[in-house]
Amino acid sequence: MKILVISPVYGLSGVPLGQLRLAKSLANIGHKVDLIYGHKQYSKIEKLKNVNVIFLNKIRVLGMLFPLIKYLLFNKPDIIFSAEDHLNAIVIIASILTFSKAKISVSSRVTPHDTYKYLNVMFSKSWFLKIMFPLVNFRANVLTCVSKDMVKQYKKIFSTTKQVYAYNIVLTKEAIQKMKEKVEHKWFKNKKTQTIIASGTLAEWKCFDDLIMAASIMKKKKINFKLLIIGGGPDKLFLENMIKSKGLTKKVQILKPVLNTLKYFYNSDIFVLSSRVEGMPNVMIEAMMCGCTVVSTDCHTGPREIIGKNKYGYLSKVNNPNDLAKNIIKAMKDKVSKNKINKIMIKFSENNVIRRHFSLLKVERKRWLI
């Protein structure tokens, strides 16, 4: 089958990474896959086999409408996988205008508390989406969220929504190969202490300042550790200055975004997610796949759904560095076994996730399993 996978932007994490993995997995089982991005967020682009990558060079999602109309008129995909509510609406409108016969699966990846937080502001993006999406979503064959908790949240905002859950792909053969690549960073050579790692956009909602505060608390308690934060973003300078002011330069370091974070996770002991809000944190699941014991805030949504009540990791209070530090210390002393973690990871394997998507789309098995 000919399949279109689409994302607003090419990036190294979050929604773009989820769409990239979906496209690669679909191509690996023999489908003809086009992967469309609105624009590039990073200059380094991964070379893909068997996936045709198209950049529309449109920074605004609204600007993708007419290029998508042109694409659908000339390429006629059998299935479309879109992600993020604003793009989902544009994709559906383009399919209606072109009388496309493609089956459409649209996914919500960001908690609706964020997407629709300005509902009361007339003519805001949230306000327009709240009005527009119910008008056009009849054309979508499947509406999904990346966690069960997100489905519940959408039902509070759109009482008649038909959303169901479908997890992102995390566990793949390629991922297993990538995690075992060599790490050159000096902290991973001749390790004499446990390494804590975190990764994500250096922005307010990720609360890396809470993690640095937790590291400061641990230092005062004379806990032996190294903390590596991988990421870039608007808060980088603020966080670097915070590290200096707390006297943590020998214990905490920020590393710019890398193409392969998995090898860092694989060589680390503890992964920390300090966010105040998430959709379904792929990065946390990646770290679990790599064998890290996870410490996460109990934020909406995702972490509790995966970790349970401290069954597969440690949950901490949101915006509470003291509780975060306490649980990191616990995790350093009592790690979650890899065998236990593997029971969770099967939910995020490419076979199970693809099977879930095609089952929801009601595509016959003989048509999708090539």
ROMIDO-921269 format. One record per residue (C-alpha): chain; x, y, z. Coordinates in steps of 0.02 Angstrom, whole numbers. Layout:
# residues N
+---+--------+--------+--------+
! c !   east !  north !     up !
+---+--------+--------+--------+
! A !      X !      Y !      Z !
...
+---+--------+--------+--------+
END
This chain:
# residues 370
+---+--------+--------+--------+
! c !   east !  north !     up !
+---+--------+--------+--------+
! A !      0 !      0 !      0 !
! A !     51 !    182 !    -23 !
! A !     57 !    269 !    145 !
! A !     82 !    452 !    191 !
! A !    154 !    495 !    362 !
! A !    155 !    679 !    402 !
! A !    227 !    793 !    537 !
! A !    236 !    983 !    556 !
! A !    425 !    984 !    580 !
! A !    578 !    873 !    569 !
! A !    656 !    855 !    742 !
! A !    750 !    734 !    852 !
! A !    617 !    703 !    983 !
! A !    431 !    708 !   1023 !
! A !    303 !    705 !    882 !
! A !    429 !    711 !    737 !
! A !    526 !    564 !    808 !
! A !    365 !    464 !    833 !
! A !    313 !    494 !    653 !
! A !    487 !    452 !    589 !
! A !    486 !    285 !    678 !
! A !    312 !    246 !    613 !
! A !    367 !    285 !    434 !
! A !    523 !    177 !    447 !
! A !    427 !     31 !    523 !
! A !    294 !     38 !    386 !
! A !    430 !     41 !    253 !
! A !    519 !   -106 !    335 !
! A !    368 !   -218 !    309 !
! A !    359 !   -172 !    125 !
! A !    244 !    -23 !    105 !
! A !    283 !    125 !     -8 !
! A !    301 !    268 !    117 !
! A !    308 !    457 !     93 !
! A !    359 !    558 !    246 !
! A !    309 !    741 !    235 !
! A !    375 !    877 !    350 !
! A !    323 !   1059 !    354 !
! A !    502 !   1115 !    386 !
! A !    668 !   1069 !    466 !
! A !    707 !   1107 !    647 !
! A !    886 !   1044 !    635 !
! A !   1009 !   1048 !    490 !
! A !   1065 !    868 !    518 !
! A !    944 !    751 !    429 !
! A !    949 !    564 !    452 !
! A !    969 !    470 !    288 !
! A !    824 !    349 !    268 !
! A !    810 !    190 !    168 !
! A !    646 !    151 !     78 !
! A !    562 !    310 !    141 !
! A !    534 !    458 !     25 !
! A !    559 !    616 !    129 !
! A !    475 !    777 !     69 !
! A !    501 !    949 !    146 !
! A !    367 !   1078 !    107 !
! A !    471 !   1222 !    178 !
! A !    320 !   1292 !    269 !
! A !    351 !   1352 !    446 !
! A !    166 !   1380 !    483 !
! A !     52 !   1228 !    477 !
! A !    -82 !   1329 !    386 !
! A !     44 !   1354 !    246 !
! A !     48 !   1165 !    219 !
! A !   -133 !   1161 !    157 !
! A !   -107 !   1198 !    -28 !
! A !     51 !   1090 !    -47 !
! A !    -47 !    947 !     34 !
! A !   -193 !    973 !    -85 !
! A !    -71 !    961 !   -231 !
! A !     10 !    806 !   -156 !
! A !   -155 !    716 !   -130 !
! A !   -215 !    756 !   -306 !
! A !    -61 !    679 !   -387 !
! A !     -7 !    542 !   -266 !
! A !   -169 !    466 !   -197 !
! A !   -108 !    374 !    -41 !
! A !   -209 !    229 !     29 !
! A !   -180 !    279 !    210 !
! A !   -130 !    442 !    296 !
! A !    -54 !    452 !    470 !
! A !    -53 !    629 !    540 !
! A !     -5 !    696 !    711 !
! A !    -46 !    853 !    813 !
! A !   -219 !    931 !    814 !
! A !   -182 !   1085 !    709 !
! A !   -101 !    981 !    572 !
! A !   -237 !    848 !    586 !
! A !   -368 !    978 !    544 !
! A !   -269 !   1038 !    392 !
! A !   -242 !    860 !    330 !
! A !   -428 !    821 !    345 !
! A !   -477 !    982 !    255 !
! A !   -355 !    941 !    114 !
! A !   -427 !    766 !     98 !
! A !   -605 !    833 !     91 !
! A !   -562 !    963 !    -42 !
! A !   -474 !    833 !   -151 !
! A !   -606 !    697 !   -125 !
! A !   -465 !    584 !    -65 !
! A !   -516 !    404 !    -32 !
! A !   -372 !    374 !     89 !
! A !   -406 !    303 !    260 !
! A !   -352 !    434 !    386 !
! A !   -281 !    406 !    560 !
! A !   -252 !    566 !    659 !
! A !   -158 !    566 !    822 !
! A !   -156 !    688 !    967 !
! A !     16 !    689 !   1045 !
! A !     10 !    838 !   1163 !
! A !   -101 !    843 !   1317 !
! A !   -259 !    944 !   1279 !
! A !   -228 !   1046 !   1436 !
! A !    -88 !   1125 !   1334 !
! A !   -165 !   1124 !   1160 !
! A !   -329 !   1201 !   1219 !
! A !   -268 !   1306 !   1366 !
! A !   -327 !   1469 !   1285 !
! A !   -504 !   1414 !   1246 !
! A !   -577 !   1569 !   1327 !
! A !   -471 !   1686 !   1220 !
! A !   -577 !   1726 !   1067 !
! A !   -488 !   1699 !    899 !
! A !   -340 !   1613 !    982 !
! A !   -269 !   1453 !    904 !
! A !   -353 !   1349 !   1041 !
! A !   -519 !   1436 !   1010 !
! A !   -512 !   1403 !    822 !
! A !   -461 !   1221 !    846 !
! A !   -602 !   1189 !    969 !
! A !   -727 !   1251 !    839 !
! A !   -645 !   1180 !    683 !
! A !   -598 !   1004 !    733 !
! A !   -773 !    939 !    776 !
! A !   -832 !   1006 !    607 !
! A !   -705 !    908 !    505 !
! A !   -658 !    755 !    609 !
! A !   -802 !    654 !    533 !
! A !   -682 !    622 !    388 !
! A !   -551 !    541 !    499 !
! A !   -569 !    352 !    508 !
! A !   -478 !    344 !    675 !
! A !   -438 !    474 !    808 !
! A !   -302 !    419 !    927 !
! A !   -208 !    482 !   1079 !
! A !    -38 !    418 !   1136 !
! A !    -99 !    374 !   1310 !
! A !   -258 !    314 !   1394 !
! A !   -255 !    463 !   1512 !
! A !   -255 !    582 !   1363 !
! A !   -412 !    498 !   1296 !
! A !   -499 !    540 !   1460 !
! A !   -441 !    720 !   1451 !
! A !   -505 !    741 !   1273 !
! A !   -674 !    673 !   1324 !
! A !   -686 !    812 !   1453 !
! A !   -655 !    944 !   1318 !
! A !   -748 !    861 !   1173 !
! A !   -887 !    763 !   1256 !
! A !   -930 !    672 !   1093 !
! A !   -752 !    630 !   1041 !
! A !   -712 !    455 !    975 !
! A !   -529 !    452 !   1023 !
! A !   -444 !    289 !   1071 !
! A !   -266 !    256 !   1126 !
! A !   -123 !    198 !   1015 !
! A !     53 !    202 !   1084 !
! A !    207 !    264 !    991 !
! A !    337 !    145 !    922 !
! A !    493 !    138 !   1031 !
! A !    561 !    -39 !   1029 !
! A !    637 !    -82 !    859 !
! A !    785 !   -183 !    794 !
! A !    868 !    -20 !    742 !
! A !    847 !     51 !    918 !
! A !    930 !   -102 !    994 !
! A !   1079 !    -79 !    877 !
! A !   1091 !    107 !    912 !
! A !   1092 !     87 !   1101 !
! A !   1248 !    -22 !   1092 !
! A !   1354 !    104 !    996 !
! A !   1508 !    170 !   1086 !
! A !   1496 !    328 !   1191 !
! A !   1647 !    443 !   1187 !
! A !   1598 !    558 !   1330 !
! A !   1728 !    555 !   1470 !
! A !   1600 !    521 !   1606 !
! A !   1563 !    350 !   1531 !
! A !   1744 !    295 !   1524 !
! A !   1806 !    205 !   1679 !
! A !   1646 !    245 !   1773 !
! A !   1673 !    267 !   1959 !
! A !   1500 !    331 !   2003 !
! A !   1319 !    312 !   1949 !
! A !   1266 !    417 !   1801 !
! A !   1098 !    505 !   1798 !
! A !   1034 !    561 !   1630 !
! A !    893 !    670 !   1565 !
! A !    848 !    727 !   1390 !
! A !    726 !    847 !   1308 !
! A !    693 !   1024 !   1253 !
! A !    769 !   1148 !   1374 !
! A !    607 !   1240 !   1405 !
! A !    497 !   1288 !   1552 !
! A !    376 !   1141 !   1547 !
! A !    519 !   1015 !   1558 !
! A !    570 !   1087 !   1728 !
! A !    756 !   1049 !   1712 !
! A !    782 !   1184 !   1844 !
! A !    695 !   1068 !   1968 !
! A !    814 !    929 !   1918 !
! A !    965 !   1042 !   1944 !
! A !    895 !   1093 !   2114 !
! A !    876 !    907 !   2155 !
! A !   1059 !    882 !   2106 !
! A !   1107 !   1024 !   2223 !
! A !   1011 !    940 !   2365 !
! A !   1099 !    775 !   2327 !
! A !   1269 !    860 !   2328 !
! A !   1233 !    931 !   2502 !
! A !   1189 !    754 !   2558 !
! A !   1359 !    699 !   2489 !
! A !   1283 !    580 !   2363 !
! A !   1409 !    525 !   2232 !
! A !   1337 !    551 !   2056 !
! A !   1356 !    629 !   1884 !
! A !   1207 !    710 !   1794 !
! A !   1205 !    733 !   1606 !
! A !   1064 !    831 !   1524 !
! A !   1048 !    814 !   1334 !
! A !    953 !    949 !   1243 !
! A !    941 !   1123 !   1172 !
! A !    813 !   1261 !   1189 !
! A !    770 !   1433 !   1257 !
! A !    818 !   1394 !   1438 !
! A !    995 !   1333 !   1401 !
! A !   1088 !   1488 !   1461 !
! A !    978 !   1503 !   1616 !
! A !   1010 !   1321 !   1661 !
! A !   1198 !   1334 !   1630 !
! A !   1206 !   1487 !   1744 !
! A !   1106 !   1392 !   1875 !
! A !   1231 !   1248 !   1869 !
! A !   1374 !   1371 !   1899 !
! A !   1285 !   1465 !   2038 !
! A !   1250 !   1302 !   2131 !
! A !   1431 !   1246 !   2116 !
! A !   1383 !   1094 !   2012 !
! A !   1499 !   1111 !   1862 !
! A !   1594 !    952 !   1908 !
! A !   1434 !    853 !   1934 !
! A !   1309 !    920 !   1807 !
! A !   1333 !    951 !   1622 !
! A !   1221 !   1000 !   1477 !
! A !   1260 !    915 !   1311 !
! A !   1191 !    984 !   1148 !
! A !   1063 !    876 !   1053 !
! A !   1134 !    717 !    976 !
! A !   1067 !    603 !    840 !
! A !   1082 !    449 !    951 !
! A !   1029 !    475 !   1132 !
! A !   1000 !    288 !   1156 !
! A !   1185 !    247 !   1177 !
! A !   1192 !    374 !   1320 !
! A !   1040 !    297 !   1403 !
! A !   1112 !    122 !   1383 !
! A !   1269 !    174 !   1477 !
! A !   1177 !    268 !   1615 !
! A !   1100 !    205 !   1776 !
! A !    955 !    322 !   1813 !
! A !    843 !    421 !   1694 !
! A !    746 !    570 !   1761 !
! A !    592 !    651 !   1686 !
! A !    558 !    813 !   1779 !
! A !    416 !    881 !   1670 !
! A !    258 !    965 !   1732 !
! A !    161 !    906 !   1578 !
! A !    183 !    771 !   1444 !
! A !     83 !    677 !   1314 !
! A !    166 !    508 !   1320 !
! A !    352 !    534 !   1356 !
! A !    443 !    433 !   1223 !
! A !    609 !    480 !   1299 !
! A !    562 !    398 !   1464 !
! A !    511 !    238 !   1374 !
! A !    673 !    241 !   1274 !
! A !    772 !    252 !   1435 !
! A !    676 !    104 !   1507 !
! A !    712 !      5 !   1347 !
! A !    896 !     42 !   1374 !
! A !    890 !    -27 !   1551 !
! A !    883 !    134 !   1652 !
! A !    785 !    142 !   1813 !
! A !    664 !    287 !   1789 !
! A !    620 !    427 !   1909 !
! A !    478 !    533 !   1842 !
! A !    362 !    669 !   1900 !
! A !    182 !    612 !   1915 !
! A !    130 !    735 !   1779 !
! A !    -13 !    728 !   1656 !
! A !     -5 !    619 !   1555 !
! A !     89 !    456 !   1529 !
! A !    214 !    420 !   1670 !
! A !     91 !    343 !   1794 !
! A !     12 !    241 !   1653 !
! A !    181 !    160 !   1619 !
! A !    265 !    158 !   1790 !
! A !    110 !    117 !   1891 !
! A !    119 !    151 !   2078 !
! A !    310 !    140 !   2084 !
! A !    302 !    -35 !   2008 !
! A !    417 !     -3 !   1859 !
! A !    503 !    156 !   1921 !
! A !    483 !    297 !   2046 !
! A !    351 !    435 !   2038 !
! A !    384 !    605 !   2114 !
! A !    279 !    758 !   2148 !
! A !    276 !    890 !   2011 !
! A !    377 !   1049 !   2044 !
! A !    456 !    973 !   2199 !
! A !    648 !    959 !   2191 !
! A !    656 !    884 !   2366 !
! A !    542 !    740 !   2320 !
! A !    635 !    718 !   2155 !
! A !    802 !    707 !   2247 !
! A !    730 !    583 !   2373 !
! A !    669 !    468 !   2235 !
! A !    830 !    479 !   2134 !
! A !    925 !    423 !   2288 !
! A !    801 !    280 !   2311 !
! A !    824 !    228 !   2129 !
! A !   1013 !    230 !   2147 !
! A !    998 !    110 !   2293 !
! A !    858 !     -1 !   2226 !
! A !    853 !    -16 !   2037 !
! A !    711 !    -94 !   1937 !
! A !    766 !   -257 !   1855 !
! A !    782 !   -265 !   1666 !
! A !    671 !   -419 !   1661 !
! A !    533 !   -321 !   1744 !
! A !    554 !   -175 !   1624 !
! A !    546 !   -290 !   1473 !
! A !    367 !   -336 !   1518 !
! A !    318 !   -154 !   1489 !
! A !    419 !   -130 !   1330 !
! A !    320 !   -255 !   1226 !
! A !    178 !   -128 !   1219 !
! A !    292 !    -12 !   1121 !
! A !    364 !   -136 !    997 !
! A !    341 !    -93 !    813 !
! A !    243 !   -253 !    778 !
! A !    116 !   -221 !    916 !
! A !     96 !    -36 !    876 !
! A !     74 !    -64 !    688 !
! A !    -48 !   -205 !    723 !
! A !   -147 !    -87 !    834 !
! A !   -153 !     51 !    702 !
! A !   -210 !    -62 !    561 !
! A !   -336 !   -149 !    671 !
! A !   -413 !     20 !    715 !
! A !   -416 !     66 !    530 !
! A !   -501 !   -101 !    493 !
! A !   -373 !   -146 !    361 !
! A !   -366 !   -331 !    321 !
! A !   -210 !   -416 !    389 !
! A !   -160 !   -483 !    218 !
! A !   -156 !   -304 !    152 !
! A !    -43 !   -231 !    285 !
! A !     73 !   -374 !    331 !
! A !    182 !   -389 !    176 !
+---+--------+--------+--------+
END
